[in-house]
Amino acid sequence: MGDSKKEEQKEKTKMKKQFLIALAALLKDKNGCHSLREVATALFIVIVIISWIAQQFFGKEIPEFMFYSLVGLVGAGCFGYSIEKKQV
């Protein structure tokens, strides 16, 4: 009984570490360095998804200009990333 709890705890810890590693890899740029642009773009994507959920399921309206500005920032971040050349 005690061994199964320890194994479950180890598995949970392993999953948390894998999630953090995946998140850290997601926030790196083409050169493998952490970039504020990737963090900001990921944050704006999360905000857009949360605002969409709030609008669809809870009836909370957000001003249209705020939605378009957030989507524009995400688009600018993705576009800037796509034209950036990898440094050797």
Secondary structure, DSSP 4 states (H G I P E B T S, - for coil): -HHHHHHHHHHHHHHHHHHHHHHHHHTB-TTS-B-HHHHHHHHHHHHHHHHHHHHHHH-----HHHHHHHHHHHHHHHHHHHHPPPP-
